[in-house]
């Protein structure tokens, strides 16, 4: 609940998808595309093509001892990471094996990818994967820092700051003089990417009323999928140019961030939660004007929802009523309230609220309750549910990025393979849209994990038996795509589900720490390819088992479909108690009818 003013009623009275909401949502959704670019661009800018050792000479191979072998004839066998030297005779004998002393030759020009430019192969091969791990590590820092800042200073300011930083840093990466500079910039890129993205997700959530929230999340998945699908044709278009040109092109998609501050508005829900009634009124007046609604009618439609506040507002003599639940002292002057002139949420006021009582006044003076990440660890029930959410985020991140980043290692054209891995996210978005408001967030998330777990198990078995070839190899590829479909749907669903399980002033911190934990999976994902070289069935088996464990753990969480977002810890704990696991309870919207 949001205390004295029902923000959902404001959006409903304005029209859930009026002109104002469409404009604001469009700017939020467009910003998702460049976020997808930079998170998965390493599929192309860090592509590792076929390679082998460069041709060399006897002098380079034997050094100071080369004079001993001048009159001898040798056969050099060039491998990926070594050169074998044999005597040139019928019964050739291996006399020496050495590293690639003259560098490497690649199937593409040397400037095509950062791997070829900086020779990130053989004993330096892990550096390419590590550069992607640094992005995910940066995301963990960004999720923890930027989301807490947005709870304190506002969603819009933090999002715009992150997006401008993303534009600047992603462009600077194209001019990296060496790997060290590149790696540092990629870490910072991950931090600002996540800071911008998570605040964007919260802005979208808080822009729509209860029944339409899921639409914003599903549209977000569609735009994310559009972003990762655009990577394939862009990578193909720049395939004959240096990787730096592709990086610059991707960066330019964020150039509109320079004017975004004047286009995007702050969240009304956040403004009211933090006692900024005047700013909230300005935004609502702007929305009412664009949507062709009367501002006074919109405000009247917003209802006072707190039962204790409603009990306090009764006719009688002058008195002070105290809301013990929310620590709200309420001064009353004796008459039935009929018009709310200035309102703010019960836990977020730092200004008096004036209510008309036929000429009388009632003043509310309420402290703002602020929470932080430590709050989660102080409450057992919140911590228990958070641990389940954190594990779910970790699984989603690990499996999603492992499947995406290893697409170029599949047999066939790497651009087509990546496109297929990305295109399956569209039906995942459609299925989420159809299910999430029908069967609920929890059941939708469970269903997607079941699909992902079973599909990846089948894919792994087929690939192990067939070694990736023949009919079983094709079946393995199909189920691999089904697994990507399932994990995409679960990842998108948990983005919507998670913030709904936290109160207003803990919501961004809640999704922030969840996202930070998820980065552990994301940091491990780039090494799925190297693990596959040693244990073919390893990555698939681990992914399938983790998905199926998530299915079991999710059954302990409460369902959030049909319930208003909680405002305080007290409301949240009571709600958790009544609706945890498979307990049934009437949605708030039904209870009010």
Secondary structure, DSSP 4 states (H G I P E B T S, - for coil): --TTS-HHHHHHHH-TT-HHHHHHHHHHHHHHHHHHHHHHTHHHHT----EEEPP--HHHHHGGGGGGGTT--EEEEE-SS-EEEEESSTT--EEEEE--TT-EEESS-TTSSHHHHTT--GGGTHHHHHHHHHHHHHHHHHHHHHHHHHHHH-HHHHHHHHHHHHHHHHHHHTT-SSHHHHHHHHHHHHHHHHHHHHHHHHHHHHHS-GGGHHHHHHHHHHHHHHHHHHHHHHHHHTTTS-HHHHHHHHHHTTGGGGGGGGTPPPPHHHHHHTT-HHHHHHHHHHHHHHHT--HHHHHHHSPP--HHHHHHS-SSSSEEEEETTTTEEEEE-SS---EESS---TTT-SS-EEEESSS-EEEEEEPPP---HHHHHH-HHHHHHHHHHHHHHHHHHHHHHHHHHTGGGSSS-HHHHHHHHHHHHHHHHHHHHHHTTTT-HHHHHHHHHHHHHHHHHHHHHHHHHHTT-HHHHHHHHHHHHHHHHHHHHHHHHHHHHHHTTS-GGGHHHHHHHHHHHHHHHHHHHTTHHHHHHH-TTHHHHHHHHHHHHHHHHHTTSPP-TT-PPP-SHHHHHHHHHHHSTT-----HHHHT-
